[in-house]
Amino acid sequence: MLHALQVFTTVVVGVMVGVEFAVAFVINPILNALPQDSGQLGRAHGGRMLGAVMPVWYVGSLVLVAVWAVAGRHHHGTGLVVTAGALLILSVIMSILLLVPINNRSKTWTPENRPADWKQQTNRWDRYHYVRVAVIIAAFALLATALG
């Protein structure tokens, strides 16, 4: 049963990492290349859509990792799992303190109501997101190593 939990947790975290990686390196560059206001409108829609799903995914992943760490506390790789959990906690803290405030503002923006510094705020969100992606990739790598 522990092995099934380990595999399930690794897959859930891995898919989350894939989504966040795609946002950073595929979706946002595509949106940034769109003409006129299309990119900003697409980001606002993405912020609403993913803003509803990702908090559950991040917290759910963290809960799964915590259950794995407790259930497998006497097994090989527990230190890796605990470290991955700490990185996921860091990613949640980063999200709450740095990314969510910008996302909450930007998901309501339209070309008519966006602030003058909207591009700077979007660029700041992107920079924070790159760091968060690196953190969750590291967490995923630790889980994959612990699984092996």
Buried (B, 14 or more C-beta within 10 A) or exposed (E): EEEEBBEEBBEBBBEBBEBBBEBBEEBBEEBBEEEEBEBBBBBBEBBEEBBEEBBEBBEBBBEBBBBBBEBBEEEEBBEBBBBBBBBBBBBBEBBEEBBBEBBEBBBEBEEEEBEEEBEEBBEBBBEBBEEBBBBBBBBBBBBBBBBE
